[in-house]
Amino acid sequence: MPTAAISRFMLASLAAIVVIAVGGYLALRQVALDQAVRETRQRVEADGRIVESAGLTNGVLRGDPRALQRLDDVVLGQVLGGPVVRVKLWSRDGTILYSDARQLVGARYALGAEERELFATGGADAEVSDLSEPENRYERPQGKLLEAYTTIRAPNGEQVLFEIYERYDAVRANATRLLRAFAPPLLAGLLVLLLVQVPLAWSLARRLQREHAQREALLSSAVEASSNERRQIAAELHDGVVQELAGVAFGLAPLADAAAGRGDAEEAGALRDASGRLRQGVRDLRTLLVEIHPPNLASAGLDAALSDLLSPLAAAGIGTHLDIAPDALPAGRDADGTALALLYRVAREAIRNAREHGGARSVSIALTCAAPGVARLVVTDDGRGFDADERARAEAAGHVGLRLLEGLAAQAGGALTVDSTPGTGTTVTLEVPAP
């Protein structure tokens, strides 16, 4: 039904949207964090220019108290505050020339590779602070921090490293702000896409349902037309050629007796031989009529019809075996004969393929009860078998008997499977409800 198909489509679409939304959120979050880090690098460069122009003097390099106080005033007034919680000024050899934490001034620590590289390349960099390092011991109470640094120059041209520490919460806040700006349009676009797809999916589901119904109707019509044609051919043969041949065979018997009475043994033998051949031809034609159009299965019984299908194989020297379980088709089941007809048709097609195409030496039929109200038919032969490519070529050439029966089985609520391997024979299995 279209409603079920649309429901499945909606669930799949919602799942896809959730995946896209989560993935988009994570991607946007990372982009926002990267953008916040870039803003931190820009901030350290801007603050560095303020310190360079307004607070950094040659006296700071010498540790002059007045120069340090002047720099402290600039830092406290224009740099510290907001997200920035610590400022440090480093010499090239790792000595802390200035910090708003005065206990650090004059201490010396090894600079990392990134900091040393900045003295050569310039620019700015930022990273999460390693608060376990001794030079960061006074920042530990602040929690997670992002440190950013850049190089600036004293009036005498000497390079120093300017470093700020920023609360990581501020970085996350900037990322959240950017995320809130980009997330609603993304989610709205996904929702609009889903709403646009629903009517298209509904239309497609209805179209597929109509095409499926048409295909099923064509299949039923083709099978019915084939059945009607077989019935007509069988009736014409039975009422015409078969009756005439039977009459001729019946009329030859007294002629043979008359020839024998005259003592003409040769003529009598020829007449009896002709009469026997005609009777055998009539029996063969009757067998063919059963194959062309089966008897009334409900009245004659499926076991008799299956036995009639196997009799020509036995006459041709092919080994046959028929096994029908007593509870395969319980009394009162299959009131309209649909299951009986399908079981017979599948058996007939499987036997025909085994005899005409498979070169089988033995064929067996087993009819059992697969489950309450479900009949199982298994037709097995020891012929040459085939593979999927060979079957596809046969169907392309017009041999679509099994394909049609698969459709009929599905239409009846059953299933038809064909297992075959070149050199090992073929097994055709049908399970069909017998309501």
C-alpha positions in Angstrom: 0.0 0.0 0.0 1.2 3.5 -0.7 0.7 4.5 3.0 3.1 1.8 4.2 5.6 2.7 1.5 5.4 6.4 2.4 5.8 5.6 6.1 8.9 3.6 5.4 10.2 6.4 3.2 9.5 8.9 5.9 11.3 6.9 8.5 14.3 6.4 6.3 14.3 10.1 5.4 14.1 11.1 9.0 16.9 8.7 9.9 19.0 10.2 7.1 18.1 13.7 8.3 19.2 12.8 11.8 22.5 11.5 10.5 23.0 14.6 8.4 22.0 16.9 11.2 24.3 15.2 13.7 27.2 15.1 11.2 26.5 18.7 10.2 26.4 19.8 13.8 29.7 18.2 14.5 31.2 19.6 11.4 29.8 23.1 12.1 31.0 22.8 15.7 34.5 22.1 14.6 34.4 24.9 12.1 33.1 27.2 14.8 35.9 26.2 17.1 38.5 26.7 14.4 37.0 30.1 13.8 37.2 31.0 17.5 40.8 29.9 17.6 41.5 32.1 14.6 39.9 35.0 16.4 42.1 34.3 19.5 45.2 34.5 17.2 43.9 37.8 15.8 43.3 39.0 19.4 46.9 38.2 20.5 48.3 40.1 17.5 46.1 43.1 18.3 47.0 43.1 22.0 50.6 42.6 21.1 50.6 45.8 19.0 49.1 47.7 21.9 51.8 46.4 24.3 54.5 47.1 21.7 53.4 50.6 21.0 52.3 51.7 24.5 54.1 49.6 27.1 57.2 47.8 25.9 60.4 49.8 26.5 64.0 48.8 26.7 63.8 49.0 30.4 61.5 46.0 30.5 64.3 44.0 28.9 66.6 45.0 31.8 63.9 44.5 34.5 63.6 48.2 35.4 60.8 48.4 38.0 59.4 51.7 36.5 59.3 50.2 33.0 57.6 47.1 34.4 55.1 49.2 36.2 54.3 51.2 33.1 53.8 48.0 31.1 51.6 46.6 34.0 49.4 49.7 33.7 48.9 49.1 30.0 48.2 45.4 30.4 45.8 45.9 33.3 44.0 48.7 31.5 43.8 47.5 27.9 44.6 43.8 27.7 43.5 41.9 30.8 39.8 41.4 31.4 37.0 39.6 29.6 38.3 36.3 28.3 42.0 37.2 28.9 43.1 36.0 32.3 46.9 36.1 32.1 49.7 37.9 30.1 53.3 36.9 29.8 56.3 38.4 28.0 59.2 36.1 27.2 62.7 36.6 26.0 64.3 34.4 23.4 66.2 32.4 26.1 62.9 31.5 27.9 63.1 34.1 30.7 59.8 35.6 31.7 60.4 39.4 31.4 56.9 40.3 32.5 53.7 38.7 33.8 50.7 40.1 35.7 51.5 37.3 38.1 54.6 39.0 39.5 56.0 35.8 41.1 56.9 34.6 37.6 59.0 37.6 36.5 62.6 36.6 36.1 61.9 32.9 36.1 63.3 30.9 33.2 61.7 27.9 31.4 62.5 26.1 28.2 60.4 27.4 25.3 58.6 24.9 23.1 59.4 24.3 19.4 56.4 26.3 18.3 57.4 29.3 20.4 61.0 29.2 19.2 59.8 28.9 15.6 57.8 32.1 15.9 61.0 34.1 16.6 62.1 33.1 13.1 58.8 33.1 11.2 56.7 35.7 13.0 52.9 35.5 13.0 50.8 34.0 15.8 49.8 30.6 17.1 47.3 29.2 19.7 46.9 26.0 21.5 45.3 24.5 24.6 47.4 25.2 27.6 49.2 22.4 29.4 48.5 23.3 32.9 50.8 20.7 34.3 53.8 22.7 33.1 55.5 24.6 36.0 55.3 28.0 34.2 51.5 27.5 34.2 51.0 26.7 37.8 49.4 30.0 38.6 46.8 29.5 35.8 45.6 26.1 37.1 42.7 27.6 39.2 41.3 29.1 36.0 40.4 25.7 34.5 40.9 24.9 30.8 42.7 27.7 29.0 43.7 28.5 25.4 47.2 30.2 25.1 48.1 32.3 22.2 51.4 34.0 21.4 53.0 36.3 18.9 56.4 38.2 18.6 56.7 41.9 19.2 59.8 44.2 19.2 61.3 46.5 21.8 62.5 49.9 20.8 66.0 48.6 20.4 64.8 46.0 17.9 65.0 43.0 20.2 62.3 40.4 19.7 60.2 39.2 22.6 57.3 36.7 22.8 54.0 38.1 23.8 51.5 35.5 25.3 48.0 35.7 26.5 45.8 33.1 28.2 42.1 33.0 27.4 39.4 31.0 29.1 38.4 28.1 26.9 34.8 28.7 27.8 35.0 31.9 25.9 36.2 30.0 22.8 33.3 27.6 23.2 30.9 30.5 23.6 32.1 32.0 20.3 31.8 28.6 18.7 28.2 28.2 20.0 27.4 31.7 18.7 28.6 30.8 15.2 26.8 27.4 15.4 23.5 29.0 16.3 23.9 31.3 13.3 24.4 28.4 10.9 22.4 25.6 12.3 18.9 26.9 11.8 19.3 27.4 8.0 20.8 23.9 7.7 17.9 22.3 9.6 15.3 24.3 7.8 16.8 23.3 4.5 16.7 19.6 5.4 13.1 19.9 6.6 12.0 21.7 3.4 13.8 18.9 1.4 11.8 16.3 3.3 8.5 18.1 2.8 9.2 18.4 -0.9 10.0 14.7 -1.2 6.8 13.5 0.4 4.4 14.2 -2.4 6.9 13.0 -4.9 7.3 9.7 -3.0 3.5 9.4 -2.7 3.1 9.8 -6.4 5.9 7.3 -7.1 4.4 4.8 -4.7 1.0 5.1 -6.3 2.5 4.7 -9.8 4.5 1.6 -8.7 1.3 0.1 -7.1 -0.6 0.7 -10.3 2.2 -0.9 -12.4 2.4 -3.8 -10.0 -1.4 -4.3 -10.3 -1.2 -4.1 -14.1 1.6 -6.6 -14.1 -0.3 -9.0 -11.9 -3.4 -8.6 -14.1 -1.3 -9.3 -17.3 0.2 -12.3 -15.6 -3.2 -13.7 -14.6 -4.5 -12.9 -18.1 -1.6 -14.7 -19.7 -2.0 -17.8 -17.5 -5.8 -17.8 -18.1 -5.4 -17.4 -21.8 -2.9 -20.2 -21.8 -5.3 -22.4 -19.8 -8.2 -21.6 -22.1 -6.1 -22.4 -25.2 -4.9 -25.7 -23.7 -8.5 -26.6 -22.8 -9.6 -25.8 -26.3 -6.8 -27.9 -27.9 -7.5 -30.8 -25.5 -11.2 -30.7 -26.3 -10.6 -30.7 -30.0 -8.1 -33.5 -29.8 -10.3 -35.6 -27.5 -13.5 -35.1 -29.5 -11.8 -35.4 -32.9 -8.6 -37.3 -33.5 -8.7 -39.4 -30.4 -12.2 -40.6 -31.0 -11.5 -41.3 -34.6 -8.4 -43.3 -33.9 -10.2 -45.2 -31.2 -13.0 -46.0 -33.6 -10.5 -47.2 -36.3 -8.7 -49.4 -33.7 -12.0 -50.8 -32.6 -13.0 -51.5 -36.2 -9.8 -53.3 -37.1 -10.4 -56.0 -34.4 -13.2 -57.8 -36.2 -11.3 -57.6 -39.5 -8.4 -59.3 -37.9 -10.7 -62.0 -36.6 -12.2 -62.4 -40.0 -8.8 -62.8 -41.7 -7.8 -65.3 -39.1 -11.0 -67.2 -39.8 -10.1 -67.4 -43.5 -6.7 -68.8 -42.6 -4.8 -65.7 -43.7 -2.5 -65.4 -40.7 -0.3 -62.8 -42.3 -3.2 -60.4 -42.9 -4.6 -61.1 -39.4 -1.2 -60.3 -37.8 -0.9 -57.1 -39.8 -4.4 -56.0 -38.7 -3.8 -56.9 -35.1 -0.4 -55.0 -35.2 -2.1 -52.0 -36.7 -4.9 -52.2 -34.1 -2.3 -52.4 -31.3 -0.4 -49.5 -32.6 -3.5 -47.4 -32.8 -4.5 -48.3 -29.3 -1.1 -47.3 -28.0 -1.3 -44.0 -30.0 -4.7 -43.3 -28.4 -3.2 -44.0 -24.9 -0.3 -41.6 -25.7 -2.7 -39.0 -26.9 -4.7 -39.3 -23.8 -1.6 -38.8 -21.7 -0.7 -35.8 -23.8 -4.2 -34.4 -23.2 -3.6 -34.7 -19.5 -0.4 -32.8 -19.8 -2.0 -30.1 -22.0 -5.0 -29.7 -19.8 -5.3 -31.5 -16.4 -8.5 -33.1 -15.3 -10.7 -31.5 -12.7 -8.2 -31.7 -9.8 -10.8 -31.2 -7.1 -12.7 -34.3 -8.3 -9.9 -36.5 -9.7 -7.4 -35.7 -6.9 -4.0 -34.2 -7.1 -2.3 -37.5 -6.5 -3.9 -39.0 -9.6 -2.9 -36.0 -11.7 0.7 -36.1 -10.5 0.8 -39.8 -11.2 -0.4 -39.2 -14.7 2.4 -36.6 -15.1 5.0 -39.2 -14.2 3.6 -42.0 -16.3 5.1 -40.8 -19.6 8.5 -40.6 -17.9 8.2 -44.2 -16.6 7.2 -45.3 -20.1 10.3 -43.7 -21.5 12.5 -45.5 -19.0 13.0 -42.6 -16.6 12.9 -43.6 -12.9 10.0 -41.9 -11.1 8.9 -41.7 -7.5 5.8 -40.0 -6.0 5.4 -39.4 -2.3 2.3 -37.6 -1.0 1.9 -37.2 2.7 -1.6 -37.9 4.1 -1.9 -34.4 5.6 -0.4 -32.5 2.6 -3.8 -31.1 1.6 -6.3 -31.7 4.5 -9.9 -32.3 3.6 -11.9 -29.1 3.2 -8.8 -27.1 2.2 -8.4 -25.0 -1.0 -12.1 -24.7 -1.7 -11.5 -22.7 -5.0 -8.8 -25.0 -6.3 -6.2 -22.3 -6.5 -3.5 -24.1 -4.5 -4.2 -27.4 -6.3 -3.9 -25.8 -9.7 -0.7 -24.1 -8.8 0.8 -27.3 -7.3 -0.1 -29.1 -10.5 1.3 -26.4 -12.8 4.6 -26.2 -11.0 5.0 -30.0 -11.0 4.2 -30.1 -14.7 6.7 -27.4 -15.6 9.4 -29.0 -13.5 8.8 -32.4 -15.1 8.7 -30.9 -18.6 12.1 -29.1 -18.0 13.6 -32.3 -16.5 12.5 -34.4 -19.5 13.1 -32.0 -22.4 16.0 -29.9 -21.3 17.7 -31.6 -18.3 18.3 -35.1 -19.7 17.2 -36.5 -16.3 17.4 -40.2 -15.5 15.2 -40.0 -12.5 12.5 -37.6 -11.2 10.8 -37.6 -7.8 7.9 -35.6 -6.5 7.2 -35.1 -2.8 4.1 -33.3 -1.4 4.1 -32.6 2.3 2.6 -30.2 4.8 5.3 -27.5 5.5 3.1 -25.9 8.3 -0.5 -25.9 9.3 -2.4 -24.7 6.1 0.8 -24.6 4.0 1.5 -27.3 1.3 5.1 -28.0 0.1 5.8 -29.5 -3.3 9.4 -30.6 -4.1 10.3 -31.8 -7.5 13.8 -33.2 -7.9 15.7 -34.5 -10.9 19.3 -35.7 -11.6 19.6 -33.9 -14.9 22.4 -31.7 -16.1 21.2 -28.6 -14.1 21.9 -25.0 -15.0 23.3 -21.8 -13.6 21.9 -18.3 -13.2 23.4 -17.1 -16.5 22.0 -20.0 -18.4 18.5 -19.4 -17.0 18.7 -15.8 -17.9 19.6 -16.6 -21.4 16.7 -19.1 -21.6 14.3 -16.5 -20.3 15.6 -14.0 -22.8 14.9 -16.6 -25.5 11.3 -16.8 -24.4 11.4 -19.7 -21.9 9.6 -18.0 -19.1 7.5 -20.8 -17.6 9.3 -20.8 -14.2 9.3 -17.0 -14.1 5.5 -16.9 -14.6 5.0 -19.6 -11.9 7.1 -17.5 -9.5 4.8 -14.6 -10.0 1.7 -16.8 -9.5 3.2 -18.3 -6.4 3.8 -14.8 -5.0 0.3 -13.7 -6.0 -1.1 -16.7 -4.1 0.9 -15.8 -1.0 3.5 -18.6 -1.5 7.0 -18.9 -2.7 8.7 -20.8 -5.5 12.5 -21.5 -5.4 14.6 -23.2 -8.0 18.0 -24.6 -6.9 20.2 -25.9 -9.6 23.9 -26.4 -10.2 25.4 -27.6 -13.5 26.0 -31.4 -13.3 24.0 -31.9 -10.1 20.4 -31.7 -11.2 17.6 -29.3 -10.2 15.2 -29.0 -7.2 12.0 -27.0 -7.6 10.3 -26.2 -4.3 6.9 -24.6 -3.9 5.3 -23.6 -0.6 1.7 -22.3 -1.0 -1.1 -21.7 1.5 -4.1 -24.0 1.1 -6.8 -21.9 2.8 
